[in-house]
Amino acid sequence: MSLEQRHPIITFTANLAAETTYYVDDWGPGQTSRAVRERFQVGGKGINVSKMLGRLQSPTIAACFPGGHFGDYCRSWLDEKKIPYKAFTRDCITRSATIVRAPVKEELSILGLDCRVSKIAVEQCIEYLLNLPKPYTLAICGVIPQWLSETWQPLRDWISNRDSRISLAIDTYGDGLRWFVEQSPDIVKINRDELNTLFDDNVSNYSTGDLVEKAASQYQSAQWIVTDGAGPIFCRAFEGTRHKLVPRKTRCVSPIGCGDVFFATYLQAVIHSGRDPKKSLALAAEYASRNAESEGIADFSLDIDPR
């Protein structure tokens, strides 16, 4: 049995979005625009990560919480796109989102109110994760709304006492970020602004490289990856080895999903392909750049052998 078959990557998305993208000739305040075409897709960082992992032929399951009026639309889309998923729907409500794109203007994104996830759905998800064959990697993707509420106590308890055969990778933000970093994750992937929030003191004057070292001395994580938009990417890998990579310049069509493509590619490279962190970083940055140059998410050409 191959490593890929024995070690799937389970993505976790708490804040799905039922997204409709409208393509218009122009838009602006006080202006009524008529779409020339439209497209529905399920938004959510873990969904994007699982989609990219599928393109890289890595086994993955997207754990998510579709529900309410938009829940059925989301599940139908996931089925249509053949993205493996496990849905926990009891008393959940999925938010809506609208994206507007025009040829000569930056795209506009409007997100609805955060999803509602019930405690019973969280408990069902934990039961599912408990019974999955091990080892596997759990990738926490995106924000978890109302993280400090009792709704998420089952997840907090389970992650704090997780089986040693379960690896933890995080690409999250908001109230839960510091808590997850304190759980000795195997991989932390965040941006510079999010890195700043891990410290009580003012760290704005630190260089990103120095701040990564400060984080590594304060928190236990095997690997740190910190991005900063189009700026350099910093990686502190196993045993303190450091890497810095400047992404190539791109003609950005849409930034949506670029970080998710990066995260998926890096996970696949280090977990399934056995690439060293430096090569994994370079491949992840290249695919993220290609995603920025395309309209969709993880729909670009893969003409580099990811293995």
N, C-alpha and C positions, 0 to 999 in steps of 0.2 A: 504494500500500500504506500502510495507516495505521500510526501510531507503535506502537500496541498489537501489530500483526502483526509489526512489525520488531524489537520489543524485549520479549521475554517475560521473566517473572520466574521463575527456577529456585530453588525452595526446597530446602534441604539439611537433612535430619533424620537424625542418627546414633543416636538413642535412642528408637525407637518403643515404644509400649506397646499391648498388646492389652487393652483396658479393658472391664470389665463393670460397669455401674452397677446397683445393686440399690435399689429403692424399697421402704422398709419403713415401718410405722406408728411404730416406735420402735426404738432400739437402745441398748446400754450394756454395760459390763463384766459378764461372767458371764451375759449374757442371750442366749438363742437367738431370733433374729428371722426371720420368714418373709417373703420378698419378695412384694409384691402385683403387681409387674411388674419386668422387667429389660430392659436395653438394652446391646447391644454396640457399641463404636465403636473406631476406631483413634486412640490418643492420640499426640501428637508435635507440637511447635510448628510445624514446617514444614508438616505436614499441615493444621493449623488455618489457617495463613497461606494455603496454596493453596486451601483451601475458601472462605475469605473472598474471595480474589482472584477465584475463579470467580463468586461472587455479584455481584461488582462488574464482571463481564464483562471481566476482564483475563486475557490468556493466561498460563498458568503450568504448570509441571511440577514435581511433588514428587519429588525424588531421595531415595531411602530404602533401607533395608537389612533388609527383612523376611526372617525365616528361622526354622527350627526348627518345633516343633509349632504355634506360633501364627502363623507366617508366612503360611500359606494363608488363614487366617481374615482376616488383615489385607488381603491382596490382594483377596479376594472382597468385602470391605466397600468398599474403594477403588473397585472396579469398579461395585458397586451404587450408590455415591454419585456416580459419574461424576466423580471427582477425577482429573485426568490425573497419571500418575506413571511413574517409571522405577525399577524394582526391581533391586537388586544383592543376590543371595541366597547366593552361594557361601560356605559354612561360616559363615553368620550365624545368630544365635539372638535372637529377639525376646522381650522381657520381658512379663510379665503385670501387670495392675493391677486393683484393685478400688475402686469408689467406692460408698459407702453414703449414701443420702439419706432423711431422715425429716422430716415437716412441722414439727416443733417443735425440731429440733436442727440444729447446723451439720453440713455434710456431712463424712464421713470418707473420706480417700484413702489407700490403701496401694499403694505401688509395689514391684514385684518387683526382683530384682537387675538391674543395668544390662545392656543388650543386649551381645551379643558380635558384633563386626564384624571380618571377616578382612581381612588386607592385600590379598589378591587381589581381594576385592570393592571395596576402595577404589581399587585400580588400574583396575578395570573402570569405576568411576564417573568417574575422571579421564579415561579414554579417551573416554567419552561426552561429558563436558563440553568436551573439546578439539575434538570434531567437530561440536558444535552451531553452527548459523549465528549469526553475531555481527552486531550487538551484543546483549547480554542482561545482566540483573542476576542475580548469584548472592547469594541471601539465606541466610546461615548462621543457623539457627534452633535454639536450645536448646543444651544441654551436649553435648560430645563426650567420651564416656567414654574413659578411658585416653589422653587427648590426648598426653601426653608419650612414649607408646610408639612403637616403630618402625612399628606398624600405620598410623599417620597420616602418615608421612614423605612418601609420594607427594602427599598433599593439601598439606602444608606447602610442598613444592618447587614445586608447580604454582601455588598462590596467590601465592607470592613472586615468580614470574616470569610472572604471568598477562598475557594480551593486553590492551592498553590499551582495547580495545572491550568489555571485561567490567567492569561496575560491581560493587562489593562492598558489600553491606549486611549488618550484623551485629546480631543480638539473641541473644547467647550469654552464658555465664557459666562459672565454674569455671577449671580450669587453662589453658584456651585463650584466655580473654578478652584478657589483655594482649597475647599474640602477635598476635591478629587486629587489635587496635587499632593495633599497630605496622606493619600492612601498608597504611597509607594508605587505609582504607575510605572509601566515599562517604557512607555513613550509619551512625552508631552509635546504637543504641537500647538503653539499659540502665536499671536502677533505681539509686537512690542508694547502696544497699549495694554493688552491683557497681562503681559509680563509685569508691567508696572504695578498692577493691582495686587500682586502677591506680597507686597511689602507695605508695612505701616508707615515707614519714613518716606520722604520725598526722594525719588531715585531718578528724576528726570534728567539730571546732569550726568548720569552714568552712560558710558557707551553701551551698546547692546551686548557686545562681547563680554564686557566686565559684569554686566547685570546677569547674564546667563550663568557666569561663574558664581555670582552671589546666590542665585537661586539654587544652583547645584549644591552649594555648601549648606543651605538652609533646609532643602527638601530632598527626599530620597527618590530619585527617578533615574533609571538607567540611561535614558536619552532625552535630550532637550532639542527642540527645533523651534526657532523663533524667526518669523517672517516680518517684513516691514514694507508692505506694498511692493513697489518696484525696486526697493532698496535691497541691500545684501541680506542673504539668509544665513543665519548662524546655527550651527549644529554642535552640540556637545554630546558625543557618542560614548560608547562603552569605555570605561576606565579613563574617562577624562580627555579622550582625543577630541580635537577641535577642528572644525571645518567651516569655511566661509565661502559662499558662492554668490556671485552677482548675476541675477537673471538677465537673459538677453532682452534687448528692447523689442517691444511688440507694438503692433497697431491694434489696440484693444477695441474689439467689437462689443464685448460684454464681460464684466468681471465676475458675473454670477457663476459660482461653482468651481472657480479656479483653485481655491484653497482645498476643496473637497477632492478634486482630481489629484492635487499634490499629496494629500494625506493618503489616499488610496494607493497611489503609485509607490509611495515610500513604504507603506505597510507590506504591500505585495513583494517589493524588492528585498526587504530585510527578513520577512517571515517565510516566504515561500521560495524565493529565488536564491537566497543566501548571498546577496550582494553586500559588499561592505558599505558602511554609511556614506562615504564620499560619493561613490558611484550611484547609490540610491538617491542621494540628494540631487545630483545632476539630472538624473532621469525624471525625477518628480518635478523639478523646476522646468524642464523642457516641456513636459506634457501639460503643466499648468499654463505655460505660455501659449501653447497651441490651443488650449481651451479658450483663453482670452481672445484669440483671433477668430473664433467661430461663434455662431449664433447659439448653438445648443450647449448642452452639458455632456461631456465625455463622448462627443460625436465626431471628433477630429480623427485624422489619419494616424494610425500607429505603425509607422514604417521603421521604427527601431525595435529590435527584438527585446522585449522586456525581461527576458530571462538571461 
